[in-house]
Amino acid sequence: MLTKKLPPLNSFLSLVSRRASHVTRQQYDVIVVGGGHAGTEAAAAAARVGAKTLLVSQKIQTIGALSCNPSLGGVGKGQLVREVDALDGLCGRAGDWAGIHFSILNRSKGPAVWGPRAQLDRQRYREFIQSELLSTPRLTVLEGSVEELLVSETNPEQPGHHRVTGILLANGSHPVSASSVILTTGTFLSGSLFIGQSTSPGGRIGDAPSSSGLSHTLKERLGLRVGRLRTGTPPRILRDSVDFSLAVVQPPDGHPTPFSFLNTRTHCKPEEQLPCHLTYTTPGVERVVKDSLHLNCHIQEDAKGPRYCPSIESRVLRFPGRRHQVWLEPEGLTSDLLYPQGLSMTMPPDVQLSLIRQIPALHRAKIHTHGYGVQYDFVCPTQLSPALQVKNTQGLFLAGQINGTTGYEEAAAQGLWAGVNAARCALSMPTVSLSRTESYIGVLIDDLVSRGVTEPYRMFTSRAEFRTALRPDNADMRLTLKGFEEVGCVSTLRYQEAVRVRDSLQDAQATLQALSLSSNSWKKQLPDIQISEVKNTVMTGMEVLQYNNVSFEMLASAFPESLSRHMEFSQRLKIEAVYRPHCNLQKKEIERIQKEENLLLPHDMDYLSLPVSMSQEVREILDRVRPSTLGAATRLQGITPAAIVHLLNYVRSAELRERRKHRKQQKEEREEELCAAKASLP
Amino acid sequence: MIMLPSIYRGIWRAVHTLRKRGTPPCRFLSTCDGLPVGLADAETIFALSSGHGRCGVAVVRASGPASATALRCMAGLSRSLPPPRTALLRSITDSQSKEVLDRGLVFWFPAPHSFTGEDSVEFHIHGGPAVITAVLQALGSVPGMRPAEAGEFTRRAFQAGKLDLTEVEGLGDLIHAETEAQRRQALRQMSGELGHLYQDWTHKLKRCLAHVEAFIDFSEDELIEDGVLNQVDRWVCDLQAEMEQHLKDERRGERLRSGVQVVIAGATNAGKSSLLNTLCQRPAAIVSPIAGTTRDIVETALDIGGFPVLLSDTAGLRESQDLVEREGVRRARERVEQADLTLVVVDCAHLPSDAQQAAAFLQEHLRSVLPTQEQPETVFAADRFLLLLNKTDLLPEEQRQKLDRELRRVSGFPPVCLISCHTNEGLQDFLTVLHSSVKTLCGDPLSGAPTLTQARHRAHLQQCFAALAQYQRYRDIDLALAAEGVRLALTSLGRITGRVGAEEILDIIFKDFCIGK
């Protein structure tokens, strides 16, 4: 995968523009609006599923751009990247191509919470994504601005009050029609930019603001509830102006671990990797923030910002008198810019300069681009189905920041899943969903559609109840096979590789399981290991591998004939051995949740007058959110356990009534037939 | 996270079975299964809330949206409702016939400040059956009113979040408390004391989990020091110690709730059944001079100084060829093994006349009554036996005093009482000894930490305790698995009182740490 050469970018652009001229006369299955992390994954996934897909972006050059930090993955986020890759998405392979500093976070805290992460070369990342899109069959890219959504009469066979049939492009050209439209407009929905006391419309510096028509259609025509969130980005600093002697070097891992299950190595050679640097804020920073508060209108606004990625202003205001970390991250192999992670700020430009100069390593730093804040509308995601489709509008899907999330990985995961479902919808296939018991993507989507957001949503490992089963190492076993067999978004090549891995792992585990010796014999084989069993019990290889300091390599050297051929998977086998007993314990709980998730609540249930004992408050919550399953209902805030019991009883007895009615009908029909038969007798 | 409906279904069912099985039987949640269908919220329920039968004052309660209407038309308050929660003396009339039914106090409890969280009214009327019936009938004729199902007021209160599960259980116990000590314990539980203890632990565990999770999710890039985990270690240790203490209550609370099991055992014809009859002051068991009269277990419930006691009389222990008697003896031995307290009854007349020999004889005898696998020393030490020397009226005074002295001198004996069921001699002393034993077994419901009252709580607490051990086992090896332990502990505790979600954990993380990168 990494040996291929990227085609030059200008050929991509010429191809796109050539297609653009006749695009508008075409009928598409899926149109994706926006070319960020959500949009590119959505377009590629829809095309992989088999839909004729159009990607519309304001600016071709910014497709696949990293608008904020030059990094991918991390704790929780790395799991999402692995899962997107397991479903044949782009970002994992793009990360391997563009990474210039790889490290696994949480290395000492257990493989379930390892966080694969990489610093990226912005240019390489963009180039990889654009080249991938170019070589994706059934996918067309168009530069243009979307003026309006086309809304028409509904298909009466499906739920919903509206139906989206396509888009209207700006500058008066013809409408482009499609069965499904995916909006991934990021921060551009009624976005405004803030620096100091000045504000201007827009979603990102350097790009035109998006049309107000789109936002109007969503709010007024489709009646979607929206909320307002804020985020920000730090100033970019000239590398030459930084005094690195005053910062702590943070080296990358000696052996970079690729994100993608298809890659065994990264594009960047281990020795070519660049370091990061760590420095700290000083009391001077706090003083500058406090002195300039009156000049900082972003920070005074009441739109909700994230608690975990706050601006430097909110950090020093909420936790005064502390030293805060600032990471200096490279923007690329050849870039002369640095990204100061932790210094997102919105004060006037001159104050920004005096603030960063309060930091030791930045005492004579120069700013290339100033930091700024963005406020934008998001659509309350409880109005979406688990397929990320707007519940009241047929054919309309939303993914990324428009749903109130933050982060590239969260956007990519939603984009992929919206793309899959938009394509399946357009091709008249049933939509698919992922359970929170099988993936972080499932956790992400379930949290969004059943709980909604109050601040920009970011993935943490603590959000996943079954974290010990949802590990970065086994994302392929959890998703690739399903992705090919049930979803249709995985290529045959990747599927075959996953099958090979599955068979080898099963084979190796069976061999380990069959390798059963008395604990005394194990002690002889592995003299350095404290086998704790006092009695002379029989232990299998799998059980011995659970021991803290037993590695698969040790077992393989003790039993070379049977085990050495499985060395390729030594790490995965070790992890599997340690976690399997715990995962087995959770199985019951997982099955229970899946059962609840399978208990569908009718879409048109009239909660307000349901003849069960339930408080008005609970009724209103259920009526507003309309959870699609009983499982989702249990996770709603404000829903009492008693209400769930009553709801369950009601749904069960409704099913029963339905079945009885059905049986009665059948009986009546049979009787009628019998009567008719009798009557026809001579 | 992680509290889910089937858990509640489980609890619900558990509460049920406990209630159905336990003494005293409880009706009050017994209609929950499958009932809610067809029961609309808009309905207003009413019921006689005080006891049935003739009494000075009876209380009739109504809850639901039509309560105010009912109050208006029955208390003649056409204009305005009375001030909330204030007694008002009114004539109570039938709204249709306009006939005055009674004169009594009315109370108005507007939502949400009422027991059920809904609009409620109370009528305190005279307790004659005719008055009650008339008022109930009048209420039933108000549109939108219907009689309440058993336990429906409480269920509405639980639903409105007015009571947590331990409080509901406590309330059930309070209504059904038969002895003074039971009442005190139930009142304590209902007022939420047990719930508060568990909630306090839940809160501590949440904090532990939040700190471990913060360390997992944020420590690499943020300023979260390793010291965080040491703090968690200390909290976990403290919690374990507290829980251990709580679990080591010798089932006192449960015993008080369901009654102390006291078993009378001994050889045939020692006077066991006579003792039972004397204690319950009625001929509950057949008494005859024929050895082996009692074959099966005879049970009776007693109130010993405010504590509930379940007294069982058993077949006399002897080898027998009779099949029925052998089964009776087997049952007797089984009872002794399960008993909280065993009264070993010995016929004085069978004792050797020499006091020292008598002591040796008794020791031997006790051993034969004891559960086979237990060592006598441990059993006597645990205050689980009382030795009763019956038929003292048949013993010469001098010999009796000698025996008494000798038995007090010899160590390793359970408390001894000399009694005569025939003359009631020594019975008062015996009752005093019995009372103090029972009191020790139940604990004082008013002092010290609240005690466990239900087997359901104990099971969840034990799971919780075990899960904390998992944290310690994996603390240095695999933090994900260590966190899993705390999470499991939290789930187990949550099953007793309420739910815990991932969002709550994140809230604590963001409150305690400056997360920012």
Interface residues (C-beta under 8 A of the other chain):
Chain A: G74 V75 G76 L105 N106 S108 K109 G110 P111 A112 V113 G115 R307 Y308 C309 P310 S314 R315 R318 F319 R322 R323 H324 Q325 W327 Q341 G342 R451 F460 T461 S462 R463 E465 R467 T468 N548 V578 Y579 H582 R592 I593 E596 P611 V612 S613 M614 S615 Q616 R619 L630 T634 R635 Q637 T640 P641 A642 A643 I644 V645 H646 L648 N649 Y650 S653
Chain B: M1 I2 M3 L4 P5 S6 I7 Y8 R9 W12 G34 P36 V37 G38 L39 A40 D41 G117 R155 R156 F158 Q159 A160 G161 E213 F215 I216 D217 F218 S219 E220 D221 E222 L223 Y474 I477 D478 L479 A480 L481 A483 E484 R487 R499 G501 A502 E503 I505 L506 I509 F510 C514 I515 G516 K517
